[in-house]
Amino acid sequence: MKMKKILTLAATFTLAFSITACGGNSGTPAAEAPAENPPATETPAENTETVELKPEEGAKLIVWESRDERAYTDEIAKEFTEKYGVEVTIEELSPTDQVTKLAQDGPSGLGADIVLFPHDNLGKAVTTNLVLPNDVFEEKTKSSNTEAAIQGVSYDGVLYGYPRAAETYLMYYNKDLVKEVPTTMEEVIEFSKTFTDKNKNKYGFMFETGNLYFAYPFLASNGGYIFGSGGTDVNDIGLNNEGAIKSMEVYASLKEILPVKSGDITPDIKRGLFTSGDLAMDINGPWELGGYKEALGDKLGVAPIPAIGGQPAVSFSGIKAWYVSSFTKYPQAARLFADFATTKEAQLKLSALVGSVPTNIEAQEDDQIKNDEYVSAFTEQFKSSQPMPSVPEMANVWSPVGAALSEIWDNDKDIKETLDKAVTQVKDLNSGGGGE
C-alpha cells in the first residue's frame, strides 16, 4: 500500500518536473513549478526507524538558518556531509522572513532547499504550495515527538514539518527579591503590593499587556480559545466566551500592581528593569535566558506562570521546524537532512548550544534536559501550553485582539463588549472584509 502510494507520488512529480523542464530558454533561471508531491523513489522499510533513503547523485543543499542558532546548524551540516557526502551551504535568514522569501525566490530556483519557520506560518506556506509533506519520515516523526509538536507542524490533517524545538514562555524571577514564588495571580498581587513603586520605577510583576502572544493565558486558562477544533475551525471563535471573560477579569485586576500603559511595556523596558533588579518577576521566553543568566547569575529563578482564576495558566506555544521546499531539486537529500537534524541527538545538541526546549519525547526525558533547571522549567510550562493556530486566518487575529487588550488595560473598557467587538472584526476579516 505504501509502495503503491510512493510510486504514484514519484510519477506525479516526474510529470510535473518534465513539463517545467520543457519551458522556454530565456537565459534566466527557469521558473520551477512546485512539486505537488515528493519524488520519494526509495521504499521505506516497514520499521520507520530504519527508513532507507538515499540522496540524489551530486546533490547539494542550501539551508536557511537564523544567525542566533547557526552554531547548531553548522555542526549538524558538517555531520550530515560526513555521513551522506552531500554539500550543505547555510545562509542566514530570520525564520519569520523565510516563508515570504521562499515565495519570492523559490519559483526562480534561488530559494533554499530546507527552510525553518515557526508553525503559525505553516498555513500560508501550505496554501501557497511552498513546502512538501513530511511523508517518508511521517511515522517516525509522529512517534518521536510530542502531540503538541505534531499538531503544530500539521495542516489540514497532513504532516509537513520536522519539529526541532518548542517555544513558550514562563515566569522569570529574581531570587533575591522573591523568597516565596507565587503560584497564583492572587499571590502575585499580594507580593507586588509590597514591592511596586511607580515613582521609583520598580515593579513586582510585568508582562506585555497589549500583546496577544503574552496575554493569551488571560484568555485561555479558563476555557477561552482562538479557533475551535484545535485551532482549525475559523468559524468557531472562543475569544469572548464565558471562560475568556473569567480569565480577563484576572487580567484587569493586575492593573492595581502594574499601573503602566500597555504601550509603555516593551521588551527593552522589561529587560532593563529585570536585569537591573527593579523588576521582580517577568513573563518572558527562552530567548531572554542567556542575557538574564549573565545579568543575574545564581539569582535567576524560573517558575510556571501562576494559576489564573483557579486554573493552571495556559500559554501560547510555537514549534520551530524544518520544512522541505517544494522547489528543491534534491527532495530526497532535503528530506534526509530535515530528519537528520531533528533526531533526539540533534535536539539535545540544539538545546546544549542555544538553550532550546526539545520536542522529541526521549530528549525531554534525557538527564541533560532534566538536570537543566531552566530548560526543564520551559519543558514543564510547554506541557500546559497550546500551539498557536497555523491556519492563514490567524493573521487576522493579532491586531483586533491586541487593540482590545489595550482598550481594556489602558481605558478600563468593558471586557465583554470589547472582546465582542474584536471577535466581530476577526470574523469580518476572515470573510474578506476590512474590519471596522
Backbone hydrogen bonds in HBPLUS format (Angstrom, degrees):
<---DONOR---> <-ACCEPTOR-->    atom                        ^
c    i                          cat <-CA-CA->   ^        H-A-AA   ^      H-
h    n   atom  resd res      DA  || num        DHA   H-A  angle D-A-AA Bond
n    s   type  num  typ     dist DA aas  dist angle  dist       angle   num
A0005-LYS N   A0001-MET O   3.10 MM   4  6.31 158.1  2.14 144.5 150.2     1
A0006-ILE N   A0002-LYS O   2.98 MM   4  6.23 160.1  2.02 150.5 155.5     2
A0007-LEU N   A0003-MET O   2.96 MM   4  6.19 161.5  2.00 153.8 158.4     3
A0008-THR N   A0004-LYS O   3.01 MM   4  6.18 153.1  2.09 144.8 152.3     4
A0009-LEU N   A0005-LYS O   2.94 MM   4  6.22 155.4  2.00 148.1 155.0     5
A0010-ALA N   A0006-ILE O   2.86 MM   4  6.10 155.2  1.92 147.9 154.9     6
A0011-ALA N   A0007-LEU O   2.97 MM   4  6.17 156.0  2.03 145.5 151.2     7
A0012-THR N   A0008-THR O   3.03 MM   4  6.25 157.9  2.08 147.7 153.6     8
A0013-PHE N   A0009-LEU O   2.98 MM   4  6.24 161.8  2.02 151.5 155.9     9
A0014-THR N   A0010-ALA O   2.91 MM   4  6.10 161.7  1.95 149.3 154.7    10
A0015-LEU N   A0011-ALA O   3.05 MM   4  6.26 157.5  2.10 148.6 153.5    11
A0016-ALA N   A0012-THR O   3.05 MM   4  6.33 162.1  2.09 147.8 152.7    12
A0017-PHE N   A0013-PHE O   2.79 MM   4  6.01 159.9  1.83 157.7 163.4    13
A0018-SER N   A0014-THR O   2.92 MM   4  6.06 153.5  1.99 144.6 151.7    14
A0019-ILE N   A0015-LEU O   3.12 MM   4  6.33 161.1  2.15 152.7 156.3    15
A0020-THR N   A0016-ALA O   3.18 MM   4  6.40 158.0  2.23 143.9 149.7    16
A0021-ALA N   A0017-PHE O   2.87 MM   4  6.09 159.6  1.91 151.4 157.1    17
A0022-CYS N   A0018-SER O   3.16 MM   4  6.34 131.5  2.41 140.7 151.9    18
A0022-CYS N   A0019-ILE O   3.27 MM   3  5.33 139.1  2.45  96.1 107.0    19
A0023-GLY N   A0020-THR O   3.04 MM   3  5.50 154.2  2.11 121.1 122.0    20
A0032-GLU N   A0107-PRO O   2.49 MM  75  4.80 147.6  1.58 138.5 147.4    21
A0035-ALA N   A0326-SER O   3.17 MM 291  5.36 167.3  2.19 134.5 131.9    22
A0050-THR N   A0047-ASN O   2.94 MM   3  5.81 167.4  1.96 125.8 130.0    23
A0059-ALA N   A0056-GLU O   3.07 MM   3  5.30 147.1  2.18 138.1 132.5    24
A0061-LEU N   A0087-GLU O   2.87 MM  26  6.26 170.6  1.88 164.6 167.7    25
A0089-THR N   A0061-LEU O   2.81 MM  28  6.19 164.2  1.83 158.7 163.6    26
A0113-ASP N   A0062-ILE O   2.84 MM  51  5.33 147.9  1.94 135.0 144.6    27
A0114-ILE N   A0062-ILE O   3.24 MM  52  6.62 157.5  2.29 159.6 162.8    28
A0063-VAL N   A0089-THR O   2.80 MM  26  6.15 162.9  1.83 164.7 169.0    29
A0091-GLU N   A0063-VAL O   2.85 MM  28  6.14 166.2  1.87 161.8 165.6    30
A0064-TRP N   A0114-ILE O   3.18 MM  50  6.58 164.7  2.20 166.9 170.7    31
A0065-GLU N   A0091-GLU O   3.00 MM  26  6.25 156.6  2.06 152.0 157.3    32
A0093-LEU N   A0065-GLU O   2.82 MM  28  5.64 153.3  1.89 130.6 139.1    33
A0070-ARG N   A0067-ARG O   3.39 MM   3  5.19 170.9  2.40 103.8 105.9    34
A0072-TYR N   A0069-GLU O   3.28 MM   3  5.83 134.8  2.50 109.7 118.7    35
A0074-ASP N   A0070-ARG O   2.79 MM   4  5.99 155.0  1.86 163.3 170.2    36
A0075-GLU N   A0071-ALA O   3.39 MM   4  6.59 158.0  2.45 138.3 142.5    37
A0076-ILE N   A0072-TYR O   2.97 MM   4  6.28 164.5  2.00 153.6 158.5    38
A0077-ALA N   A0073-THR O   2.81 MM   4  5.78 162.7  1.84 146.7 151.8    39
A0078-LYS N   A0074-ASP O   3.15 MM   4  6.29 154.7  2.22 140.8 147.2    40
A0079-GLU N   A0075-GLU O   3.06 MM   4  6.35 161.4  2.10 150.8 155.3    41
A0080-PHE N   A0076-ILE O   2.83 MM   4  6.05 155.7  1.89 150.9 158.5    42
A0081-THR N   A0077-ALA O   2.92 MM   4  6.10 161.1  1.95 149.8 154.2    43
A0082-GLU N   A0078-LYS O   3.06 MM   4  6.27 157.5  2.11 145.6 151.7    44
A0083-LYS N   A0079-GLU O   3.03 MM   4  6.26 146.7  2.14 142.8 151.5    45
A0084-TYR N   A0080-PHE O   2.83 MM   4  5.95 169.7  1.84 159.9 162.5    46
A0085-GLY N   A0081-THR O   2.71 MM   4  4.68 140.9  1.86 129.8 136.6    47
A0097-ASP N   A0094-SER O   2.94 MM   3  5.43 156.1  1.99 116.5 124.3    48
A0098-GLN N   A0095-PRO O   3.26 MM   3  5.29 160.5  2.30 104.6 110.5    49
A0101-LYS N   A0097-ASP O   3.04 MM   4  6.18 159.1  2.09 150.1 156.7    50
A0102-LEU N   A0098-GLN O   2.80 MM   4  5.89 154.9  1.86 145.9 152.6    51
A0103-ALA N   A0099-VAL O   2.99 MM   4  6.21 154.2  2.06 147.8 154.3    52
A0104-GLN N   A0100-THR O   3.13 MM   4  6.40 142.5  2.27 139.7 149.7    53
A0105-ASP N   A0101-LYS O   2.83 MM   4  5.99 168.5  1.84 157.6 160.4    54
A0106-GLY N   A0102-LEU O   2.69 MM   4  4.92 149.1  1.79 132.5 141.1    55
A0108-SER N   A0105-ASP O   3.26 MM   3  5.62 133.6  2.49 107.1 118.6    56
A0110-LEU N   A0105-ASP O   3.01 MM   5  5.02 149.4  2.11 154.7 146.1    57
A0109-GLY N   A0106-GLY O   2.93 MM   3  5.18 162.3  1.97 116.2 120.5    58
A0325-SER N   A0113-ASP O   2.91 MM 212  5.19 171.1  1.91 141.4 143.9    59
A0115-VAL N   A0323-TYR O   2.89 MM 208  5.28 160.9  1.93 151.7 157.0    60
A0323-TYR N   A0115-VAL O   2.80 MM 208  5.28 143.5  1.93 150.6 156.0    61
A0117-PHE N   A0321-ALA O   3.41 MM 204  6.18 152.3  2.49 159.6 163.4    62
A0121-ASN N   A0118-PRO O   3.10 MM   3  6.09 165.7  2.12 129.8 133.2    63
A0119-HIS N   A0319-ILE O   3.04 MM 200  5.39 130.1  2.30 130.7 145.0    64
A0122-LEU N   A0119-HIS O   2.92 MM   3  5.18 164.3  1.95 113.3 118.4    65
A0125-ALA N   A0121-ASN O   3.13 MM   4  6.40 159.1  2.17 150.8 157.3    66
A0126-VAL N   A0122-LEU O   2.82 MM   4  6.07 158.1  1.87 162.4 167.7    67
A0123-GLY N   A0390-SER O   2.80 MM 267  5.19 124.3  2.11 145.2 156.3    68
A0127-THR N   A0123-GLY O   2.95 MM   4  6.03 171.1  1.96 152.7 155.7    69
A0128-THR N   A0124-LYS O   3.17 MM   4  6.14 132.2  2.41 137.8 148.0    70
A0130-LEU N   A0125-ALA O   2.86 MM   5  5.22 171.4  1.87 165.0 164.2    71
A0129-ASN N   A0126-VAL O   2.85 MM   3  4.88 160.6  1.88 108.5 112.8    72
A0326-SER N   A0130-LEU O   2.76 MM 196  5.20 161.9  1.79 133.1 130.3    73
A0132-LEU N   A0324-VAL O   2.88 MM 192  5.63 160.2  1.92 160.6 166.8    74
A0134-ASN N   A0159-LEU O   2.83 MM  25  5.61 158.2  1.88 127.5 134.8    75
A0138-GLU N   A0135-ASP O   3.11 MM   3  4.81 164.8  2.13 105.7 107.5    76
A0141-THR N   A0137-PHE O   2.83 MM   4  5.91 162.1  1.86 156.5 162.0    77
A0142-LYS N   A0138-GLU O   2.91 MM   4  6.13 164.1  1.93 155.0 159.4    78
A0143-SER N   A0139-GLU O   2.99 MM   4  6.11 159.3  2.03 149.5 154.7    79
A0144-SER N   A0140-LYS O   3.07 MM   4  6.05 133.4  2.29 141.0 152.3    80
A0145-ASN N   A0141-THR O   3.25 MM   4  6.20 136.5  2.45 147.6 154.6    81
A0361-ILE N   A0144-SER O   2.78 MM 217  5.88 159.8  1.82 151.3 158.3    82
A0146-THR N   A0359-THR O   3.07 MM 213  5.84 145.9  2.19 150.1 158.6    83
A0150-ILE N   A0146-THR O   3.04 MM   4  6.41 161.0  2.07 152.8 157.8    84
A0151-GLN N   A0147-GLU O   2.82 MM   4  6.01 163.1  1.85 154.5 159.4    85
A0152-GLY N   A0148-ALA O   2.97 MM   4  6.08 150.6  2.05 139.2 147.4    86
A0153-VAL N   A0149-ALA O   3.15 MM   4  6.44 143.9  2.29 147.0 155.0    87
A0154-SER N   A0151-GLN O   3.41 MM   3  5.34 166.4  2.43 104.5 106.2    88
A0160-TYR N   A0153-VAL O   3.09 MM   7  5.98 166.6  2.11 152.4 156.7    89
A0161-GLY N   A0153-VAL O   3.20 MM   8  4.89 166.1  2.22 139.3 142.0    90
A0155-TYR N   A0158-VAL O   2.84 MM   3  5.30 156.3  1.90 147.3 150.3    91
A0158-VAL N   A0155-TYR O   3.00 MM   3  5.30 164.2  2.03 112.9 118.1    92
A0162-TYR N   A0322-TRP O   2.98 MM 160  5.12 145.4  2.10 147.1 154.2    93
A0322-TRP N   A0162-TYR O   3.11 MM 160  5.12 160.0  2.15 135.5 132.0    94
A0164-ARG N   A0320-LYS O   2.90 MM 156  5.92 162.6  1.93 161.2 156.1    95
A0165-ALA N   A0320-LYS O   3.32 MM 155  5.33 151.7  2.41 146.3 144.1    96
A0320-LYS N   A0165-ALA O   2.94 MM 155  5.33 154.3  2.00 151.0 157.7    97
A0166-ALA N   A0357-VAL O   2.78 MM 191  5.26 158.7  1.82 151.5 158.6    98
A0167-GLU N   A0318-GLY O   2.78 MM 151  5.01 150.2  1.86 156.1 158.7    99
A0318-GLY N   A0167-GLU O   2.76 MM 151  5.01 156.7  1.81 145.4 153.2   100
A0170-LEU N   A0284-ASN O   3.02 MM 114  5.83 153.9  2.09 159.4 154.1   101
A0284-ASN N   A0170-LEU O   3.03 MM 114  5.83 150.3  2.13 155.8 163.5   102
A0171-MET N   A0303-ALA O   2.94 MM 132  5.25 162.0  1.97 176.2 170.2   103
A0303-ALA N   A0171-MET O   2.91 MM 132  5.25 143.6  2.04 142.1 153.7   104
A0172-TYR N   A0282-ASP O   2.81 MM 110  5.17 161.1  1.85 162.6 156.1   105
A0282-ASP N   A0172-TYR O   2.90 MM 110  5.17 159.0  1.94 141.1 147.7   106
A0173-TYR N   A0301-GLY O   2.81 MM 128  5.02 153.1  1.88 139.6 139.5   107
A0301-GLY N   A0173-TYR O   2.81 MM 128  5.02 158.1  1.86 162.0 160.6   108
A0174-ASN N   A0280-ALA O   3.00 MM 106  5.39 146.0  2.12 151.2 157.7   109
A0177-LEU N   A0174-ASN O   2.92 MM   3  5.41 140.5  2.08 111.1 122.4   110
A0178-VAL N   A0174-ASN O   2.85 MM   4  5.99 156.6  1.91 160.9 168.8   111
A0175-LYS N   A0299-LYS O   2.66 MM 124  4.90 173.7  1.67 158.6 156.2   112
A0307-ALA N   A0183-THR O   2.78 MM 124  6.05 162.3  1.81 135.9 129.8   113
A0187-GLU N   A0184-THR O   3.10 MM   3  5.27 123.3  2.44  97.6 110.8   114
A0188-VAL N   A0184-THR O   3.08 MM   4  6.47 143.9  2.21 140.2 151.0   115
A0185-MET N   A0307-ALA O   3.03 MM 122  6.09 143.0  2.18 165.3 161.8   116
A0189-ILE N   A0185-MET O   2.98 MM   4  6.23 158.0  2.03 146.8 151.0   117
A0190-GLU N   A0186-GLU O   2.99 MM   4  6.25 157.1  2.04 142.7 149.4   118
A0191-PHE N   A0187-GLU O   2.93 MM   4  6.14 165.1  1.95 149.5 152.3   119
A0192-SER N   A0188-VAL O   2.90 MM   4  6.02 168.6  1.91 151.2 155.1   120
A0193-LYS N   A0189-ILE O   3.04 MM   4  6.15 145.8  2.16 149.5 156.1   121
A0194-THR N   A0191-PHE O   2.87 MM   3  5.54 148.0  1.97 116.5 126.1   122
A0195-PHE N   A0192-SER O   3.00 MM   3  4.91 149.0  2.10  99.7 109.5   123
A0196-THR N   A0192-SER O   2.76 MM   4  5.42 167.4  1.78 150.9 155.2   124
A0197-ASP N   A0202-LYS O   2.83 MM   5  5.11 160.8  1.86 134.2 138.9   125
A0200-LYS N   A0197-ASP O   2.93 MM   3  5.46 139.7  2.10 112.4 123.5   126
A0202-LYS N   A0197-ASP O   3.10 MM   5  5.11 171.0  2.11 131.2 133.8   127
A0201-ASN N   A0198-LYS O   2.99 MM   3  4.68 156.6  2.04  98.8 105.7   128
A0203-TYR N   A0278-ASP O   2.90 MM  75  6.34 161.6  1.93 159.2 163.7   129
A0280-ALA N   A0203-TYR O   3.06 MM  77  6.63 154.0  2.13 152.5 160.6   130
A0281-MET N   A0204-GLY O   2.99 MM  77  5.98 123.5  2.32 122.5 138.6   131
A0206-MET N   A0281-MET O   3.12 MM  75  6.50 133.3  2.35 142.3 155.5   132
A0283-ILE N   A0206-MET O   3.19 MM  77  6.60 163.1  2.22 165.1 170.2   133
A0209-THR N   A0207-PHE O   2.90 MM   2  5.66 110.1  2.40 117.1 100.4   134
A0211-ASN N   A0208-GLU O   3.18 MM   3  5.50 167.2  2.20 116.9 119.2   135
A0214-PHE N   A0211-ASN O   3.09 MM   3  5.70 120.6  2.46 114.5 126.3   136
A0215-ALA N   A0211-ASN O   2.90 MM   4  6.00 150.2  1.99 153.9 162.6   137
A0216-TYR N   A0212-LEU O   2.90 MM   4  5.53 118.7  2.29 146.0 151.6   138
A0218-PHE N   A0215-ALA O   2.83 MM   3  5.52 145.3  1.95 123.2 133.2   139
A0219-LEU N   A0216-TYR O   2.82 MM   3  5.18 160.9  1.86 120.1 123.1   140
A0220-ALA N   A0216-TYR O   2.89 MM   4  6.02 158.9  1.93 162.4 169.6   141
A0221-SER N   A0217-PRO O   3.28 MM   4  5.36 157.9  2.33 128.1 131.3   142
A0223-GLY N   A0220-ALA O   3.05 MM   3  5.22 170.0  2.06 116.6 117.0   143
A0225-TYR N   A0238-GLY O   3.06 MM  13  4.63 160.3  2.10 104.2 110.3   144
A0238-GLY N   A0226-ILE O   3.25 MM  12  5.46 147.5  2.36 118.5 128.0   145
A0228-GLY N   A0236-ASP O   2.85 MM   8  5.13 136.1  2.05 140.6 150.7   146
A0231-GLY N   A0228-GLY O   3.07 MM   3  5.18 123.7  2.40  98.0 112.9   147
A0232-THR N   A0228-GLY O   3.01 MM   4  6.21 125.7  2.31 151.6 165.2   148
A0233-ASP N   A0228-GLY O   2.94 MM   5  4.96 173.5  1.94 139.8 137.9   149
A0232-THR N   A0229-SER O   3.38 MM   3  5.52 148.4  2.49 100.0 108.4   150
A0236-ASP N   A0233-ASP O   3.10 MM   3  5.56 163.6  2.13 113.7 118.9   151
A0245-ILE N   A0241-ASN O   3.04 MM   4  6.35 160.4  2.08 157.6 163.2   152
A0246-LYS N   A0242-GLU O   3.05 MM   4  6.32 157.5  2.10 146.7 152.6   153
A0247-SER N   A0243-GLY O   3.07 MM   4  6.35 163.3  2.10 150.9 154.5   154
A0248-MET N   A0244-ALA O   2.90 MM   4  6.06 155.0  1.96 148.2 156.0   155
A0249-GLU N   A0245-ILE O   3.01 MM   4  6.26 133.1  2.23 144.4 155.5   156
A0250-VAL N   A0247-SER O   3.06 MM   3  5.34 127.7  2.35 101.4 114.3   157
A0251-TYR N   A0247-SER O   3.12 MM   4  6.53 153.3  2.20 142.9 150.8   158
A0252-ALA N   A0248-MET O   2.93 MM   4  6.19 162.4  1.96 148.8 151.4   159
A0253-SER N   A0249-GLU O   3.14 MM   4  6.29 142.2  2.29 134.5 144.3   160
A0253-SER N   A0250-VAL O   3.08 MM   3  5.05 121.4  2.44  94.0 109.2   161
A0254-LEU N   A0251-TYR O   3.11 MM   3  5.57 149.8  2.21 109.4 117.9   162
A0255-LYS N   A0252-ALA O   3.27 MM   3  5.83 164.9  2.29 113.5 117.9   163
A0256-GLU N   A0253-SER O   3.46 MM   3  6.21 161.3  2.49 113.7 117.3   164
A0257-ILE N   A0254-LEU O   3.04 MM   3  5.65 138.0  2.23 112.7 121.8   165
A0258-LEU N   A0254-LEU O   3.07 MM   4  6.20 116.7  2.49 141.8 158.4   166
A0258-LEU N   A0255-LYS O   3.30 MM   3  4.82 149.3  2.40  90.5  99.4   167
A0260-VAL N   A0258-LEU O   2.78 MM   2  5.64 137.3  1.96 109.3  95.7   168
A0264-ASP N   A0261-LYS O   2.95 MM   3  5.41 150.5  2.04 111.9 121.3   169
A0265-ILE N   A0262-SER O   3.15 MM   3  5.45 165.5  2.18 111.1 114.8   170
A0270-LYS N   A0266-THR O   2.99 MM   4  6.22 171.6  2.00 161.2 163.4   171
A0271-ARG N   A0267-PRO O   2.90 MM   4  5.98 162.1  1.93 148.8 154.5   172
A0272-GLY N   A0268-ASP O   2.98 MM   4  6.15 161.0  2.02 147.8 152.6   173
A0273-LEU N   A0269-ILE O   3.00 MM   4  6.22 163.0  2.03 152.9 157.3   174
A0274-PHE N   A0270-LYS O   2.86 MM   4  6.01 166.4  1.88 156.7 160.6   175
A0275-THR N   A0271-ARG O   3.01 MM   4  6.04 168.9  2.02 150.6 154.1   176
A0276-SER N   A0272-GLY O   3.17 MM   4  6.10 132.8  2.41 134.4 145.3   177
A0278-ASP N   A0273-LEU O   2.82 MM   5  4.88 144.2  1.95 160.2 157.1   178
A0277-GLY N   A0274-PHE O   3.22 MM   3  5.29 160.1  2.26 102.7 108.8   179
A0288-GLU N   A0285-GLY O   3.21 MM   3  6.08 170.4  2.22 123.1 125.9   180
A0289-LEU N   A0286-PRO O   3.03 MM   3  5.10 155.9  2.09 105.6 113.3   181
A0292-TYR N   A0288-GLU O   2.93 MM   4  6.03 162.8  1.96 161.8 167.6   182
A0293-LYS N   A0289-LEU O   2.88 MM   4  5.99 158.6  1.92 154.3 159.7   183
A0294-GLU N   A0290-GLY O   3.06 MM   4  6.24 157.0  2.11 144.9 151.4   184
A0295-ALA N   A0291-GLY O   2.97 MM   4  6.15 149.6  2.07 142.9 151.0   185
A0296-LEU N   A0292-TYR O   2.87 MM   4  5.90 165.9  1.89 152.0 155.7   186
A0297-GLY N   A0293-LYS O   2.75 MM   4  4.89 144.1  1.88 128.5 138.4   187
A0299-LYS N   A0296-LEU O   3.07 MM   3  5.21 156.7  2.12 131.6 128.2   188
A0300-LEU N   A0297-GLY O   3.18 MM   3  5.95 171.6  2.19 122.3 124.8   189
A0308-ILE N   A0311-GLN O   2.82 MM   3  5.34 149.4  1.91 163.6 159.4   190
A0311-GLN N   A0308-ILE O   3.10 MM   3  5.34 162.4  2.13 109.6 115.2   191
A0386-GLN N   A0315-SER O   2.85 MM  71  6.31 152.1  1.93 164.1 172.8   192
A0317-SER N   A0386-GLN O   2.86 MM  69  5.61 137.8  2.04 139.3 135.4   193
A0388-MET N   A0317-SER O   3.02 MM  71  6.09 150.2  2.11 171.7 163.3   194
A0328-THR N   A0325-SER O   3.40 MM   3  5.48 170.5  2.41 105.2 107.9   195
A0334-ALA N   A0330-TYR O   2.89 MM   4  6.06 158.1  1.94 155.6 163.0   196
A0335-ARG N   A0331-PRO O   2.91 MM   4  5.98 153.3  1.98 137.2 144.0   197
A0336-LEU N   A0332-GLN O   2.97 MM   4  6.20 163.8  1.99 149.0 153.4   198
A0337-PHE N   A0333-ALA O   2.95 MM   4  6.23 156.1  2.01 147.6 153.7   199
A0338-ALA N   A0334-ALA O   2.98 MM   4  6.22 167.9  2.00 152.4 155.3   200
A0339-ASP N   A0335-ARG O   2.96 MM   4  6.22 158.5  2.00 154.6 160.2   201
A0340-PHE N   A0336-LEU O   2.80 MM   4  5.90 164.5  1.82 150.5 155.9   202
A0341-ALA N   A0337-PHE O   2.84 MM   4  5.92 151.2  1.92 154.9 161.2   203
A0342-THR N   A0339-ASP O   3.11 MM   3  5.38 165.9  2.13 113.6 116.3   204
A0347-GLN N   A0343-THR O   2.90 MM   4  6.14 161.9  1.93 157.1 161.5   205
A0348-LEU N   A0344-LYS O   2.95 MM   4  6.20 151.9  2.03 150.2 158.2   206
A0349-LYS N   A0345-GLU O   2.98 MM   4  6.20 149.5  2.07 142.1 150.7   207
A0350-LEU N   A0346-ALA O   2.90 MM   4  6.21 156.5  1.96 147.7 154.2   208
A0351-SER N   A0347-GLN O   2.92 MM   4  6.12 156.5  1.98 143.5 149.7   209
A0352-ALA N   A0348-LEU O   2.91 MM   4  6.10 156.0  1.97 145.1 151.6   210
A0353-LEU N   A0349-LYS O   3.01 MM   4  6.21 148.5  2.11 147.5 155.6   211
A0354-VAL N   A0350-LEU O   2.89 MM   4  5.95 161.5  1.92 153.8 158.5   212
A0355-GLY N   A0351-SER O   2.71 MM   4  4.37 138.5  1.88 122.6 128.9   213
A0364-GLN N   A0360-ASN O   2.98 MM   4  6.27 151.2  2.06 153.2 161.1   214
A0365-GLU N   A0362-GLU O   3.12 MM   3  5.18 132.6  2.36  96.2 108.9   215
A0366-ASP N   A0363-ALA O   3.08 MM   3  4.99 155.8  2.14 100.9 108.5   216
A0369-ILE N   A0366-ASP O   2.99 MM   3  5.55 131.4  2.24 111.2 122.4   217
A0370-LYS N   A0366-ASP O   2.96 MM   4  6.26 171.8  1.97 157.1 159.4   218
A0371-ASN N   A0367-ASP O   2.78 MM   4  5.57 153.9  1.85 145.4 150.3   219
A0372-ASP N   A0369-ILE O   3.08 MM   3  5.23 155.9  2.14 105.3 112.9   220
A0376-SER N   A0372-ASP O   2.86 MM   4  5.84 167.0  1.88 163.7 168.2   221
A0377-ALA N   A0373-GLU O   3.21 MM   4  6.02 139.1  2.39 122.2 131.6   222
A0378-PHE N   A0374-TYR O   3.13 MM   4  6.53 154.9  2.20 149.4 155.4   223
A0379-THR N   A0375-VAL O   2.91 MM   4  6.20 152.3  1.98 147.0 155.7   224
A0380-GLU N   A0376-SER O   2.98 MM   4  6.24 150.0  2.07 142.2 149.0   225
A0381-GLN N   A0377-ALA O   3.02 MM   4  6.33 162.3  2.05 150.0 154.3   226
A0382-PHE N   A0378-PHE O   2.81 MM   4  5.98 150.4  1.90 147.1 156.0   227
A0383-LYS N   A0379-THR O   3.29 MM   4  6.60 137.8  2.48 138.5 147.6   228
A0383-LYS N   A0380-GLU O   3.13 MM   3  5.33 131.7  2.37  98.7 110.8   229
A0384-SER N   A0381-GLN O   2.92 MM   3  5.32 146.5  2.03 108.9 119.0   230
A0385-SER N   A0382-PHE O   3.03 MM   3  4.95 158.4  2.08 110.8 111.2   231
A0394-MET N   A0391-VAL O   2.99 MM   3  5.77 168.3  2.00 125.2 129.1   232
A0395-ALA N   A0392-PRO O   3.13 MM   3  6.08 162.9  2.16 125.4 128.4   233
A0396-ASN N   A0393-GLU O   2.89 MM   3  5.36 155.1  1.95 112.2 120.2   234
A0397-VAL N   A0394-MET O   3.05 MM   3  5.35 166.3  2.07 113.6 117.8   235
A0401-VAL N   A0397-VAL O   3.14 MM   4  6.08 167.8  2.16 165.6 169.3   236
A0402-GLY N   A0398-TRP O   2.87 MM   4  5.80 152.5  1.94 145.3 154.3   237
A0403-ALA N   A0399-SER O   2.93 MM   4  6.09 158.1  1.98 153.1 158.4   238
A0404-ALA N   A0400-PRO O   2.99 MM   4  6.24 151.6  2.08 141.6 149.7   239
A0405-LEU N   A0401-VAL O   2.88 MM   4  6.15 158.8  1.93 153.1 158.1   240
A0406-SER N   A0402-GLY O   3.10 MM   4  6.36 158.5  2.15 146.2 151.6   241
A0407-GLU N   A0403-ALA O   2.96 MM   4  6.22 154.3  2.03 147.1 154.4   242
A0408-ILE N   A0404-ALA O   2.97 MM   4  6.22 159.8  2.01 152.8 157.7   243
A0409-TRP N   A0405-LEU O   2.89 MM   4  6.04 162.7  1.92 150.6 156.1   244
A0410-ASP N   A0406-SER O   2.72 MM   4  5.55 162.9  1.75 147.5 153.4   245
A0411-ASN N   A0407-GLU O   3.00 MM   4  5.18 144.2  2.13 121.9 133.0   246
A0413-LYS N   A0407-GLU O   3.37 MM   6  5.81 171.2  2.37 128.1 127.9   247
A0418-THR N   A0414-ASP O   2.99 MM   4  5.98 158.1  2.04 149.5 156.1   248
A0419-LEU N   A0415-ILE O   2.94 MM   4  6.10 162.7  1.97 154.4 159.0   249
A0420-ASP N   A0416-LYS O   2.85 MM   4  6.00 156.7  1.91 152.1 159.3   250
A0421-LYS N   A0417-GLU O   3.07 MM   4  6.25 154.9  2.13 141.2 147.4   251
A0422-ALA N   A0418-THR O   3.05 MM   4  6.35 154.3  2.12 142.9 149.9   252
A0423-VAL N   A0419-LEU O   2.91 MM   4  6.15 159.8  1.96 152.7 157.4   253
A0424-THR N   A0420-ASP O   2.99 MM   4  6.26 157.1  2.05 148.3 154.6   254
A0425-GLN N   A0421-LYS O   3.02 MM   4  6.32 153.3  2.10 146.6 153.7   255
A0426-VAL N   A0422-ALA O   2.94 MM   4  6.26 156.3  1.99 149.9 156.4   256
A0427-LYS N   A0423-VAL O   2.91 MM   4  6.17 165.1  1.94 154.4 158.0   257
A0428-ASP N   A0424-THR O   2.95 MM   4  6.14 155.4  2.01 145.5 152.5   258
A0429-LEU N   A0425-GLN O   2.94 MM   4  6.18 159.4  1.98 150.3 155.4   259
A0430-ASN N   A0426-VAL O   2.82 MM   4  6.06 155.8  1.88 150.7 158.2   260
A0431-SER N   A0427-LYS O   3.01 MM   4  6.24 139.0  2.19 141.2 151.4   261
A0433-GLY N   A0428-ASP O   2.71 MM   5  4.99 146.8  1.81 161.7 150.0   262
A0432-GLY N   A0429-LEU O   3.02 MM   3  5.10 159.1  2.06 104.8 110.5   263
